[in-house]
Amino acid sequence: MEKIRNFEQVCNILARYERNPNSLISILQAVQAEYRYLSEEVMTFVASSLGISPAKVFGVATFYSHFTLQPKGKYEIKICDGTACHVKKSIDILDALKQHLHLTDKEHTTKDMLFTVETVSCLGTCGLAPAIVINEEVHGLLTPETAVQLVKDIQKSEALANE
Ligand code: FES
């Protein structure tokens, strides 16, 4: 799991917004962009730095769906389960990826923190159904096999990069 060893980046973000509690949402967005999720630790730090209660920060973070309170993998895989993708068996792709990455219904992120697998509603690329997005890049007309191959390619390049 990615550890937040210090809050230097958070301090920079807070300074950028002049520690203004009215900028809470922008501050949380910037913090999430930096750390990929909002940990309890970081939200408590933001609250005390802004002089507001942690409950207020948690409330905002849980209210807006684009904030995530769980750590995410380096590669976020979103499998479209909108109507067009669903009828083209997007669930088979989900199952194949979960099986390949040893994920369960409760565990969406791999232990090595490389992959998070989630479903989303229509990506707006129905002509490419079934489609998935890996870190903002759309891959369409997939089969379970080609989707798993995409992940294998990433695993291979990550392994090479770590050699
Ligand atoms: S339903 Fe999957 S892209 Fe529209």
Boltz pocket constraint, residues with backbone or C-beta under 6 A from the ligand:
constraints:
  - pocket:
      binder: B
      contacts: [[A, 80], [A, 81], [A, 82], [A, 83], [A, 84], [A, 85], [A, 86], [A, 121], [A, 122], [A, 123], [A, 124], [A, 125], [A, 126], [A, 127], [A, 129], [A, 130], [A, 131]]
      max_distance: 6.0
